[in-house]
Amino acid sequence: GEEEAMAELEQVQPEMEIIEQLVMMVVQMIQQGASEEEVIGLLKEQGLDDEDIGTVLQLVAEMSETEEMVEDQIGSELAQLS
């Protein structure tokens, strides 16, 4: 029932926070020039399985796409101003 669903959500919550922290860590590593192998190696050391690693890498990819889109948008707005 509802209580079970809430209990499951509470179990997932800390996991999502951990994944968010790992995503930030991976983004920093990539910005510092780490290879995908190094990133995956680190995530395995953190005890993640392939599925979790896939999730983290997916989130990182989505984040970097979003950042690029924002940068492109700012760039085109600046171009229109000049």
Secondary structure, 3 states (H helix, E strand, C coil): CHHHHHHHHHHHHHHHHHHHHHHHHHHHHHHCCCCHHHHHHHHHHCCCCHHHHHHHHHHHHHHHHHHHHHHHHHHHHHHHHC
